Amino acid sequence: MNETKPLTAAPVPPAPKAPAPRPAGAERTGRQRAAELLQRQGVLAVLLTVVIAASFVYPTFASLDNARGVTIQASFLAVVALGMTMVIITGGIDLSVGSVFALGGVLAAWGSQYGLLAALLLPLVVCGGIGLLNGFLIARGNMAPFIVTLATLLGARGLLLALTDEGATTYLVPKDSAFGELGQGSVWGFGHPVLIALVLFGAGGLVLQRTSFGQTLFAVGGSSDAATLMGLPVARTKILVYTLSGLLAGLAGALNAARLSSGVTIVGVGMELDAISAVVIGGTLLVGGAGSISGTLWGVLLLAVIQNLINQVGSLNSSYQSVVSGGFLIVVVVAQRYLARSRRST
């Protein structure tokens, strides 16, 4: 009998190996990476270029005394701009910081007669409360940030005038007080406000880049609806950032009062525009979702250097700072739009 061979299945060829996963960021082109770098650190390159050029043109510009003067003047705006950075990253805006800054200075000068603690707590509580009101109306009341903060700008300025009898009363900081030393003292020749601003910026950078709260800020600014679907605390985050903005503006005003030994009522006018300019020049997008703390610091220093150069020239008045700052702002906004398109392109 003929034996039949058992049927055997044809050998199955081995499945092709799946391609190895590409490392994160490998899909980005060199053009996209360059655009991202320019958006984040372009202002630093401009700042260094201006400083180096000014040092050759004006020998006194590069002196240590001038550097101390520039940094002390920039420190108050830097503290305000720190809070503004976090607000803008979430896609909001805070127009009240200039009036809150002035109100914080008056409250601190008035409270300084009762000691250092009162001089600091009073402006922080009141100004933080104004920021909390902003955040609650925006996050819970679904009101436009522009309208809400414009209203509190007027309200804070009105409260300031009521406390000072329409500006006729100026509260003075007692001589040799601990509060006055906070604004006028120095370490290695650099004023205490400069060191406080640096510490706050260091803490702000860590919060923004190393904590879940910081990542939530970017998510809310990128898309509030998407952040809500992800289960992120959108309303609470907005309330916190506006409260923080009010607290920092009040603290900056208190430090300024300690520096001047009085609660000056005419300060802070237009400061909100300077803070917004510094933040945007530093690379933070006005639409939210992108930005950095370090960029804001470079933006503040660039504005301070421009003001100092105008003073060095001597024949120009301070009004030209607004012209130059406006020009920088237009250039930066146009550049941001171009860089954003470059980062999205493939």
C-alpha distance (Angstrom), angle and dihedral (degrees) to the residues before:
residue distance angle dihedral
M1 . . .
N2 3.73 . .
E3 3.74 112.4 .
T4 3.75 116.9 -135.1
K5 3.77 118.8 -138.7
P6 3.80 116.4 -126.9
L7 3.76 115.4 -108.1
T8 3.80 113.8 -108.1
A9 3.78 127.7 -163.5
A10 3.74 116.9 -110.8
P11 3.78 112.0 -104.6
V12 3.77 112.7 -94.1
P13 3.80 113.1 -130.1
P14 3.79 113.6 -122.3
A15 3.78 115.4 -94.4
P16 3.76 113.3 -103.6
K17 3.75 113.7 -101.0
A18 3.74 115.9 -103.1
P19 3.78 112.1 -112.9
A20 3.77 113.7 -99.3
P21 3.79 112.1 -99.8
R22 3.75 113.2 -98.7
P23 3.76 114.5 -118.5
A24 3.77 117.1 -103.9
G25 3.77 111.0 -83.0
A26 3.82 93.9 17.1
E27 3.79 90.6 113.0
R28 3.79 90.5 62.0
T29 3.76 116.5 96.5
G30 3.77 124.3 -131.8
R31 3.78 88.9 -107.1
Q32 3.80 91.5 56.1
R33 3.79 92.8 48.6
A34 3.80 90.8 48.9
A35 3.79 90.8 49.9
E36 3.80 91.2 51.1
L37 3.80 91.8 48.8
L38 3.79 92.5 48.8
Q39 3.79 91.7 49.1
R40 3.79 91.5 52.2
Q41 3.80 103.1 36.9
G42 3.80 106.0 16.8
V43 3.80 91.6 102.3
L44 3.82 90.1 57.0
A45 3.79 90.4 56.5
V46 3.81 90.3 49.9
L47 3.81 91.2 47.6
L48 3.81 92.9 51.1
T49 3.80 91.3 46.9
V50 3.81 92.3 51.4
V51 3.81 92.8 46.0
I52 3.82 93.6 49.3
A53 3.81 93.1 46.4
A54 3.81 92.7 46.3
S55 3.81 91.1 49.6
F56 3.82 90.0 59.7
V57 3.80 95.0 44.0
Y58 3.82 98.2 42.7
P59 3.83 113.6 31.3
T60 3.81 92.2 -166.2
F61 3.81 90.6 57.9
A62 3.80 92.5 72.4
S63 3.81 93.8 51.2
L64 3.80 120.4 116.7
D65 3.79 91.9 -124.3
N66 3.79 91.0 56.1
A67 3.81 91.0 48.4
R68 3.79 89.3 53.1
G69 3.79 91.0 50.7
V70 3.80 93.4 48.5
T71 3.79 93.7 49.0
I72 3.81 95.5 47.2
Q73 3.80 91.2 51.2
A74 3.80 91.2 47.1
S75 3.81 95.5 47.0
F76 3.83 96.2 77.4
L77 3.80 94.0 49.3
A78 3.82 89.0 44.5
V79 3.82 92.7 58.5
V80 3.82 90.9 49.5
A81 3.82 92.1 45.3
L82 3.81 91.1 52.1
G83 3.79 91.0 64.3
M84 3.80 91.0 41.3
T85 3.81 90.0 55.1
M86 3.78 93.0 59.4
V87 3.80 91.7 45.3
I88 3.82 92.8 51.7
I89 3.80 92.5 45.4
T90 3.82 87.4 61.3
G91 3.81 89.0 52.7
G92 3.81 95.6 -102.8
I93 3.80 137.4 111.9
D94 3.81 133.8 -142.8
L95 3.80 115.8 -153.0
S96 3.80 94.1 168.7
V97 3.81 98.8 73.3
G98 3.81 95.8 93.1
S99 3.80 93.7 55.6
V100 3.81 91.6 39.9
F101 3.81 88.8 52.0
A102 3.81 91.1 54.5
L103 3.81 92.4 43.8
G104 3.80 90.9 50.6
G105 3.81 90.5 54.1
V106 3.81 93.3 51.5
L107 3.81 92.8 46.7
A108 3.80 91.5 47.8
A109 3.82 92.9 49.6
W110 3.80 90.8 48.9
G111 3.80 92.6 46.9
S112 3.81 93.6 46.6
Q113 3.81 90.0 81.2
Y114 3.81 86.6 69.3
G115 3.79 95.6 48.7
L116 3.78 142.1 -88.6
L117 3.80 96.0 -61.8
A118 3.80 93.7 54.5
A119 3.80 91.5 44.8
L120 3.80 90.7 57.2
L121 3.80 102.7 33.7
L122 3.81 96.9 49.3
P123 3.84 97.1 58.9
L124 3.81 91.9 38.9
V125 3.80 93.2 53.1
V126 3.81 95.7 44.4
C127 3.80 97.0 40.1
G128 3.78 92.0 42.0
G129 3.79 87.7 51.9
I130 3.80 90.4 54.5
G131 3.81 89.5 51.1
L132 3.80 90.0 48.3
L133 3.81 89.8 52.6
N134 3.81 89.8 50.8
G135 3.77 92.0 50.5
F136 3.80 95.0 45.7
L137 3.80 93.7 50.6
I138 3.80 92.3 46.0
A139 3.81 98.4 42.3
R140 3.80 101.9 33.6
G141 3.78 100.6 24.9
N142 3.81 94.2 43.4
M143 3.80 90.1 -134.1
A144 3.81 124.3 155.3
P145 3.84 112.5 -93.7
F146 3.80 90.7 -137.4
I147 3.82 93.1 58.0
V148 3.81 96.3 40.8
T149 3.79 96.4 48.7
L150 3.80 91.9 42.3
A151 3.80 88.0 56.6
T152 3.81 93.1 49.2
L153 3.82 89.4 46.3
L154 3.79 88.1 61.1
G155 3.79 92.6 40.1
A156 3.81 94.8 51.3
R157 3.79 91.6 47.3
G158 3.81 90.1 48.9
L159 3.82 91.3 50.7
L160 3.80 88.8 49.2
L161 3.81 91.6 53.9
A162 3.80 91.8 46.2
L163 3.82 91.5 53.5
T164 3.81 92.6 49.2
D165 3.83 99.8 41.4
E166 3.81 92.9 -107.9
G167 3.80 90.4 -41.9
A168 3.82 94.9 -53.4
T169 3.83 93.3 114.7
T170 3.79 121.8 64.3
Y171 3.79 117.3 -169.6
L172 3.79 114.0 -142.2
V173 3.78 128.3 -148.7
P174 3.84 111.0 -124.1
K175 3.77 114.1 -107.5
D176 3.81 118.1 -102.2
S177 3.80 90.9 13.0
A178 3.80 121.8 148.6
F179 3.78 88.9 -121.5
G180 3.79 91.8 56.3
E181 3.79 89.9 49.9
L182 3.81 88.9 55.0
G183 3.79 90.2 64.1
Q184 3.81 100.7 31.9
G185 3.79 103.3 36.1
S186 3.78 122.7 94.5
V187 3.78 143.5 -160.0
W188 3.82 116.4 -145.4
G189 3.78 87.2 -11.8
F190 3.82 95.1 -56.5
G191 3.79 116.1 113.7
H192 3.78 123.2 -111.8
P193 3.85 91.5 -114.4
V194 3.82 89.0 61.1
L195 3.80 92.2 52.8
I196 3.81 91.8 45.2
A197 3.81 90.5 51.2
L198 3.82 91.6 50.2
V199 3.81 91.9 49.8
L200 3.81 90.8 49.2
F201 3.80 91.9 48.9
G202 3.78 90.9 49.4
A203 3.79 90.9 51.2
G204 3.81 91.2 44.6
G205 3.79 91.5 52.3
L206 3.79 91.7 51.7
V207 3.79 92.1 48.1
L208 3.79 92.9 48.8
Q209 3.80 97.5 46.1
R210 3.80 105.2 27.3
T211 3.79 107.0 37.1
S212 3.78 135.9 68.8
F213 3.80 88.8 -123.4
G214 3.79 90.4 60.5
Q215 3.80 92.1 49.1
T216 3.79 89.0 49.3
L217 3.81 89.3 56.8
F218 3.80 90.5 58.0
A219 3.80 92.1 45.2
V220 3.82 92.5 50.9
G221 3.80 91.2 48.0
G222 3.79 92.4 47.3
S223 3.80 93.8 52.3
S224 3.78 124.6 -19.0
D225 3.81 92.0 -164.2
A226 3.80 93.0 50.9
A227 3.81 90.6 47.7
T228 3.81 89.3 52.9
L229 3.82 91.2 51.2
M230 3.80 88.6 50.8
G231 3.79 89.0 57.5
L232 3.80 95.8 -111.8
P233 3.83 118.4 152.6
V234 3.81 95.9 -110.8
A235 3.81 98.4 164.9
R236 3.79 93.9 45.4
T237 3.80 91.0 48.1
K238 3.81 92.6 53.1
I239 3.80 91.7 47.5
L240 3.81 90.5 51.1
V241 3.81 95.9 49.4
Y242 3.81 93.9 49.2
T243 3.80 90.4 46.7
L244 3.79 89.2 50.0
S245 3.81 90.3 49.4
G246 3.81 90.6 54.0
L247 3.80 92.1 46.6
L248 3.80 93.3 51.0
A249 3.81 93.0 45.9
G250 3.81 89.6 51.1
L251 3.80 91.4 47.6
A252 3.81 91.4 50.0
G253 3.80 89.7 50.6
A254 3.80 90.9 50.3
L255 3.81 91.6 50.7
N256 3.79 90.2 48.8
A257 3.81 90.9 51.6
A258 3.80 89.8 50.2
R259 3.80 89.2 50.6
L260 3.82 93.8 49.4
S261 3.85 94.6 36.5
S262 3.81 89.2 -130.1
G263 3.76 143.7 66.0
V264 3.80 101.2 -108.5
T265 3.79 112.0 -160.5
I266 3.80 99.9 -158.2
V267 3.82 97.8 59.5
G268 3.78 124.2 102.4
V269 3.81 97.3 41.8
G270 3.79 105.7 145.5
M271 3.79 92.6 -0.1
E272 3.78 91.0 124.8
L273 3.81 89.1 62.1
D274 3.81 91.6 49.7
A275 3.80 90.3 50.4
I276 3.80 92.5 49.1
S277 3.81 90.2 47.4
A278 3.81 92.3 51.4
V279 3.80 91.9 48.4
V280 3.81 94.7 48.4
I281 3.81 93.6 42.5
G282 3.81 86.1 52.1
G283 3.80 90.5 62.0
T284 3.81 103.4 -97.4
L285 3.80 110.9 139.9
L286 3.80 115.6 -123.5
V287 3.80 89.5 -141.0
G288 3.80 89.8 59.3
G289 3.76 134.0 -126.5
A290 3.83 98.2 93.5
G291 3.77 136.0 59.3
S292 3.78 145.8 101.2
I293 3.78 138.9 -129.8
S294 3.80 93.3 -135.2
G295 3.80 91.1 53.5
T296 3.80 90.3 55.4
L297 3.80 90.5 51.7
W298 3.81 91.0 52.9
G299 3.80 89.6 46.9
V300 3.81 91.8 53.3
L301 3.79 91.7 48.0
L302 3.80 91.5 48.3
L303 3.81 91.3 54.8
A304 3.81 90.3 46.7
V305 3.81 91.7 49.7
I306 3.80 90.8 50.1
Q307 3.80 90.3 52.4
N308 3.79 90.4 48.4
L309 3.81 92.2 50.0
I310 3.80 90.0 51.7
N311 3.81 87.5 54.1
Q312 3.81 89.8 48.0
V313 3.79 91.3 54.8
G314 3.78 90.1 54.8
S315 3.79 96.9 -167.2
L316 3.81 92.6 76.4
N317 3.79 125.6 73.7
S318 3.78 126.3 -136.9
S319 3.80 91.9 -98.0
Y320 3.78 88.4 79.7
Q321 3.81 88.6 67.3
S322 3.80 88.8 68.9
V323 3.81 90.3 50.2
V324 3.81 92.9 50.3
S325 3.82 93.1 42.1
G326 3.80 90.5 50.8
G327 3.78 90.9 50.0
F328 3.81 91.3 50.1
L329 3.79 90.2 48.5
I330 3.81 93.5 52.9
V331 3.80 92.0 47.9
V332 3.81 92.2 47.8
V333 3.81 94.4 48.6
V334 3.81 91.6 50.0
A335 3.82 90.2 46.4
Q336 3.80 91.2 49.5
R337 3.79 91.7 54.8
Y338 3.80 90.7 50.8
L339 3.81 93.2 45.8
A340 3.80 92.0 47.5
R341 3.81 90.1 54.4
S342 3.80 90.1 47.4
R343 3.81 91.5 53.1
R344 3.82 91.6 50.6
S345 3.81 94.8 47.1
T346 3.76 119.1 92.3
